[in-house]
Amino acid sequence: MSAAVREILKEHGRLAVDLDSLADDASLYEAGMTSHASVNVMLALEDAFDIEFPDEMLKRSVFESVASITDALQALDAQAA
């Protein structure tokens, strides 16, 4: 799942640094992702994983890092099961 998240971030995150150089827990915002880009990332994640982020997950901390996005996706997957 982490690899899929990274692919979406490469396409939609508009990062100022190479995503491959970032650890999973590195701040995507410190790496240059804007709030506008995070919305694009969220929409791409929803399309790719056929999910919808609930309102309580629409906060900066959920999209802070590859790890936090992966955790959120796994939590949504567990809820759906």
N, C-alpha and C positions, 0 to 999 in steps of 0.2 A: 504494500500500500504506500509506503514511503517513497518508492520509486515513481509511482503514479503521481503523487503529490508534487514531487520535484519536477516532473515533466510539465505539469500544469503551471507551476510557479515560473518555470523557464519561459513559457509562452505568454503568461498574463501578468507576472509579478513586476515587470519593469525594474528589476534590481540593478543597482549601480555596480555590483560585484558579480563575479562568476558564482553561480549557485553551487557548483561542484566544489568550491573551496570552502563552503560553509558547513559547519556541523549541524546535525539535526536540531540542536537546541539553541542555535545562534539566532539572534533577533533579525527577522526579516525587515523590520522597520529601520533598524540601524544600518541594514544593508541597502537601503534606498527605496523600499516599497512604500508607496503613498497610500493614503486611505482610499483614494479612487481606485488604485490598482488592487487593493485588497478586496474591494467589491467585485471587480472583474474576476479575481481568483475565486471568490466565493461562488459566483455564478457558474464558472467553469467547473468547479468541484461538484456543484449540484447537478450539472449536466452529465459529467463523467461518471458519477457514482449513483445517479438516479435517486437523489435524496433532496431534502429541503432542510436547511438549518432553521431550527426553531428560534423565535425571538430572543430567548435567554442565551443563545449561543452567538448572537450577533454583537460581539464585543471584541475589542482589540486583542485581548489576551488569547482568544481562540485562534487568531491568525498570526500570532507573534512569531511562530517558528514552525519548521517542518514537523517537529515532534508534537507541538500542541495541535496542529491541524490533523495529524494522524490520530492522535488521541480522541479528538472530537469525532472524526469519522468512525472510529471503532466504537465509540459510545453510541452513535446513531445506529450503527449496524447491529449492536447488541439490543437496542430498543426495538428494532424492527423484527428481530428473530423471535 
